[in-house]
Amino acid sequence: DRYAGAYESEELNTRWRVERRDDTLIVDDLRQPPRVLRPALQGVFTGGPLVVQFDDAASNASGFVVGAGRARGIRFERVSGAAP
């Protein structure tokens, strides 16, 4: 899956694991229970206050930007192709 993998944010000093389950994405950051993200638009997933917009790439996404409430534009970069 083009979105599955591990991603890191220097700004938040954290790593998120993303995996696909049917038409949803599961995000696990080890600080909170896993969160379910549902597709909203092409490459955009939402769940609760989170809005995750993946890079537009033909194959694997190289990263994404997260917004949650007043916090916006938080960048995550892919660090591996599959969730660890």
Solvent accessible surface area in square Angstrom, and as a share of the most:
residue,aa,sasa,rsa
1,D,96,0.50
2,R,61,0.22
3,Y,12,0.04
4,A,21,0.16
5,G,0,0.00
6,A,0,0.00
7,Y,0,0.00
8,E,66,0.30
9,S,2,0.01
10,E,171,0.77
11,E,129,0.58
12,L,71,0.36
13,N,126,0.64
14,T,18,0.10
15,R,102,0.37
16,W,11,0.04
17,R,68,0.25
18,V,1,0.00
19,E,70,0.31
20,R,83,0.30
21,R,131,0.48
22,D,135,0.70
23,D,88,0.46
24,T,20,0.12
25,L,0,0.00
26,I,13,0.07
27,V,2,0.01
28,D,32,0.16
29,D,12,0.06
30,L,140,0.69
31,R,159,0.58
32,Q,98,0.43
33,P,105,0.66
34,P,82,0.52
35,R,50,0.18
36,V,64,0.37
37,L,0,0.00
38,R,141,0.51
39,P,70,0.44
40,A,54,0.42
41,L,132,0.66
42,Q,160,0.71
43,G,14,0.14
44,V,19,0.11
45,F,8,0.03
46,T,47,0.28
47,G,21,0.20
48,G,77,0.74
49,P,99,0.63
50,L,11,0.05
51,V,69,0.40
52,V,1,0.01
53,Q,107,0.48
54,F,11,0.05
55,D,37,0.19
56,D,139,0.72
57,A,32,0.25
58,A,116,0.90
59,S,79,0.51
60,N,76,0.39
61,A,0,0.00
62,S,61,0.39
63,G,0,0.00
64,F,1,0.00
65,V,55,0.32
66,V,5,0.03
67,G,15,0.15
68,A,32,0.25
69,G,52,0.50
70,R,236,0.86
71,A,48,0.37
72,R,189,0.69
73,G,50,0.48
74,I,16,0.08
75,R,82,0.30
76,F,1,0.00
77,E,84,0.38
78,R,48,0.17
79,V,65,0.37
80,S,42,0.27
81,G,48,0.46
82,A,71,0.55
83,A,40,0.31
84,P,99,0.62
